[in-house]
Amino acid sequence: MNGYEDVFDAEVKGLIHDFTGGIPRQINNLATACLLGAAASGVLRIDTALFHSGPCRTSS
């Protein structure tokens, strides 16, 4: 995987925006939590299943 591929599914991007109310700092915090959760799980793409799991929700 390189830096040009989408790590977040399109639906997850919308969920992150909705969940955070579009507040940039909260978007960054939640996206970082998802990235850390994905890395810890060895997942290369963040989908709705990962978003709805614990790792993506811990920072928000």
N, CA, C and O atoms as a DFTB+ gen file, in Angstrom:
240 C
 N C O
     1  1       0.857      -1.175       0.000
     2  2       0.000       0.000       0.000
     3  2       0.899       1.233       0.000
     4  3       1.906       1.287       0.706
     5  1       0.521       2.204      -0.794
     6  2       1.283       3.453      -0.807
     7  2       0.430       4.598      -0.292
     8  3      -0.746       4.408       0.017
     9  1       1.004       5.769      -0.198
    10  2       0.323       6.924       0.360
    11  2      -0.806       7.486      -0.483
    12  3      -1.496       8.407      -0.045
    13  1      -1.010       6.964      -1.663
    14  2      -2.038       7.507      -2.550
    15  2      -3.339       6.734      -2.520
    16  3      -4.342       7.188      -3.072
    17  1      -3.340       5.583      -1.891
    18  2      -4.568       4.803      -1.811
    19  2      -5.432       5.307      -0.666
    20  3      -4.925       5.810       0.337
    21  1      -6.744       5.167      -0.830
    22  2      -7.656       5.546       0.240
    23  2      -7.611       4.502       1.346
    24  3      -7.862       3.321       1.105
    25  1      -7.299       4.931       2.532
    26  2      -7.280       4.034       3.684
    27  2      -8.679       3.926       4.267
    28  3      -9.047       2.879       4.801
    29  1      -9.460       4.990       4.173
    30  2     -10.818       5.030       4.707
    31  2     -11.822       4.789       3.581
    32  3     -11.740       5.420       2.527
    33  1     -12.767       3.878       3.805
    34  2     -13.875       3.718       2.867
    35  2     -14.662       5.030       2.804
    36  3     -14.701       5.783       3.776
    37  1     -15.279       5.293       1.669
    38  2     -16.048       6.534       1.496
    39  2     -17.141       6.663       2.554
    40  3     -17.371       7.752       3.080
    41  1     -17.806       5.570       2.864
    42  2     -18.866       5.616       3.876
    43  2     -18.308       5.991       5.244
    44  3     -18.958       6.712       6.001
    45  1     -17.120       5.512       5.564
    46  2     -16.500       5.821       6.854
    47  2     -16.154       7.304       6.937
    48  3     -16.280       7.908       8.002
    49  1     -15.727       7.887       5.841
    50  2     -15.443       9.327       5.841
    51  2     -16.689      10.108       6.227
    52  3     -16.614      11.056       7.008
    53  1     -17.823       9.716       5.689
    54  2     -19.081      10.370       6.043
    55  2     -19.458      10.137       7.492
    56  3     -19.940      11.044       8.170
    57  1     -19.240       8.920       7.966
    58  2     -19.549       8.606       9.367
    59  2     -18.682       9.417      10.320
    60  3     -19.161       9.905      11.344
    61  1     -17.404       9.558       9.977
    62  2     -16.509      10.356      10.816
    63  2     -16.977      11.802      10.854
    64  3     -17.007      12.424      11.916
    65  1     -17.339      12.332       9.704
    66  2     -17.813      13.715       9.653
    67  2     -19.084      13.885      10.486
    68  3     -19.201      14.824      11.273
    69  1     -20.029      12.968      10.301
    70  2     -21.287      13.053      11.046
    71  2     -21.071      12.900      12.546
    72  3     -21.646      13.647      13.338
    73  1     -20.252      11.944      12.934
    74  2     -20.024      11.660      14.352
    75  2     -19.351      12.832      15.059
    76  3     -19.617      13.088      16.233
    77  1     -18.478      13.544      14.343
    78  2     -17.726      14.645      14.952
    79  2     -18.382      15.999      14.750
    80  3     -17.910      17.002      15.286
    81  1     -19.453      16.041      13.992
    82  2     -20.099      17.313      13.710
    83  2     -19.268      18.202      12.800
    84  3     -19.519      19.404      12.710
    85  1     -18.283      17.626      12.126
    86  2     -17.446      18.384      11.205
    87  2     -16.383      19.240      11.874
    88  3     -15.753      20.068      11.215
    89  1     -16.177      19.057      13.152
    90  2     -15.179      19.844      13.890
    91  2     -13.796      19.268      13.592
    92  3     -13.521      18.111      13.913
    93  1     -12.920      20.078      12.974
    94  2     -11.632      19.552      12.497
    95  2     -10.815      18.801      13.547
    96  3     -10.312      17.717      13.251
    97  1     -10.667      19.318      14.727
    98  2      -9.863      18.631      15.746
    99  2     -10.468      17.280      16.097
   100  3      -9.742      16.301      16.273
   101  1     -11.785      17.221      16.199
   102  2     -12.442      15.951      16.508
   103  2     -12.321      14.967      15.346
   104  3     -12.171      13.764      15.559
   105  1     -12.387      15.480      14.119
   106  2     -12.173      14.617      12.943
   107  2     -10.779      14.006      13.023
   108  3     -10.617      12.799      12.842
   109  1      -9.775      14.834      13.292
   110  2      -8.403      14.338      13.383
   111  2      -8.244      13.310      14.499
   112  3      -7.600      12.279      14.307
   113  1      -8.830      13.586      15.664
   114  2      -8.718      12.655      16.788
   115  2      -9.365      11.312      16.470
   116  3      -8.792      10.262      16.760
   117  1     -10.547      11.340      15.880
   118  2     -11.248      10.101      15.565
   119  2     -10.547       9.348      14.439
   120  3     -10.429       8.124      14.493
   121  1     -10.084      10.063      13.427
   122  2      -9.361       9.414      12.324
   123  2      -8.067       8.780      12.840
   124  3      -7.704       7.680      12.422
   125  1      -7.380       9.467      13.738
   126  2      -6.157       8.917      14.315
   127  2      -6.459       7.658      15.115
   128  3      -5.720       6.677      15.027
   129  1      -7.532       7.673      15.890
   130  2      -7.915       6.488      16.653
   131  2      -8.204       5.316      15.716
   132  3      -7.829       4.179      16.001
   133  1      -8.865       5.596      14.609
   134  2      -9.148       4.539      13.632
   135  2      -7.864       4.010      13.007
   136  3      -7.710       2.801      12.831
   137  1      -6.948       4.903      12.674
   138  2      -5.677       4.489      12.082
   139  2      -4.870       3.632      13.061
   140  3      -4.286       2.621      12.669
   141  1      -4.838       4.032      14.319
   142  2      -4.120       3.258      15.326
   143  2      -4.775       1.892      15.542
   144  3      -4.090       0.879      15.680
   145  1      -6.109       1.879      15.568
   146  2      -6.827       0.614      15.714
   147  2      -6.579      -0.315      14.536
   148  3      -6.410      -1.521      14.713
   149  1      -6.559       0.248      13.339
   150  2      -6.296      -0.558      12.147
   151  2      -4.876      -1.113      12.172
   152  3      -4.655      -2.281      11.853
   153  1      -3.921      -0.276      12.551
   154  2      -2.529      -0.726      12.611
   155  2      -2.364      -1.835      13.651
   156  3      -1.666      -2.819      13.404
   157  1      -2.994      -1.681      14.792
   158  2      -2.891      -2.686      15.846
   159  2      -3.543      -4.001      15.433
   160  3      -3.130      -5.075      15.871
   161  1      -4.565      -3.904      14.587
   162  2      -5.265      -5.102      14.126
   163  2      -4.667      -5.675      12.853
   164  3      -5.068      -6.750      12.408
   165  1      -3.716      -4.971      12.266
   166  2      -3.116      -5.423      11.017
   167  2      -4.018      -5.238       9.813
   168  3      -3.884      -5.943       8.813
   169  1      -4.941      -4.284       9.908
   170  2      -5.904      -4.021       8.840
   171  2      -5.369      -2.899       7.952
   172  3      -4.844      -1.904       8.453
   173  1      -5.501      -3.057       6.637
   174  2      -4.992      -2.052       5.708
   175  2      -6.037      -1.039       5.272
   176  3      -5.693       0.014       4.735
   177  1      -7.305      -1.343       5.497
   178  2      -8.375      -0.445       5.070
   179  2      -9.404      -0.331       6.186
   180  3      -9.794      -1.332       6.788
   181  1      -9.837       0.885       6.456
   182  2     -10.805       1.124       7.525
   183  2     -12.194       1.133       6.912
   184  3     -12.543       2.016       6.128
   185  1     -12.981       0.131       7.289
   186  2     -14.342       0.014       6.781
   187  2     -15.330       0.257       7.918
   188  3     -14.936       0.555       9.045
   189  1     -16.609       0.127       7.610
   190  2     -17.623       0.417       8.629
   191  2     -17.530      -0.543       9.817
   192  3     -17.826      -0.153      10.946
   193  1     -17.127      -1.779       9.580
   194  2     -17.003      -2.733      10.693
   195  2     -15.948      -2.263      11.690
   196  3     -16.171      -2.311      12.900
   197  1     -14.810      -1.811      11.191
   198  2     -13.769      -1.312      12.091
   199  2     -14.225      -0.010      12.752
   200  3     -13.977       0.203      13.939
   201  1     -14.884       0.854      11.993
   202  2     -15.343       2.120      12.559
   203  2     -16.283       1.890      13.739
   204  3     -16.191       2.572      14.759
   205  1     -17.175       0.937      13.592
   206  2     -18.152       0.683      14.652
   207  2     -17.590      -0.146      15.797
   208  3     -18.269      -0.352      16.803
   209  1     -16.368      -0.620      15.657
   210  2     -15.740      -1.379      16.731
   211  2     -15.086      -0.431      17.729
   212  3     -15.034       0.775      17.486
   213  1     -14.605      -0.937      18.809
   214  2     -14.033      -0.145      19.869
   215  2     -12.886       0.785      19.498
   216  3     -12.898       1.942      19.918
   217  1     -11.890       0.334      18.726
   218  2     -10.705       1.180      18.501
   219  2     -11.004       2.552      17.906
   220  3     -10.316       3.523      18.222
   221  1     -12.001       2.645      17.065
   222  2     -12.300       3.941      16.439
   223  2     -13.073       4.870      17.372
   224  3     -13.150       6.070      17.111
   225  1     -13.623       4.362      18.411
   226  2     -14.474       5.180      19.273
   227  2     -13.786       5.617      20.553
   228  3     -14.385       6.357      21.333
   229  1     -12.562       5.196      20.801
   230  2     -11.943       5.479      22.090
   231  2     -11.513       6.918      22.275
   232  3     -11.474       7.394      23.409
   233  1     -11.185       7.640      21.196
   234  2     -10.655       8.999      21.335
   235  2     -11.715      10.073      21.271
   236  3     -11.413      11.235      21.543
   237  1     -12.915       9.744      20.931
   238  2     -13.905      10.799      20.715
   239  2     -14.834      10.970      21.881
   240  3     -15.722      11.822      21.843
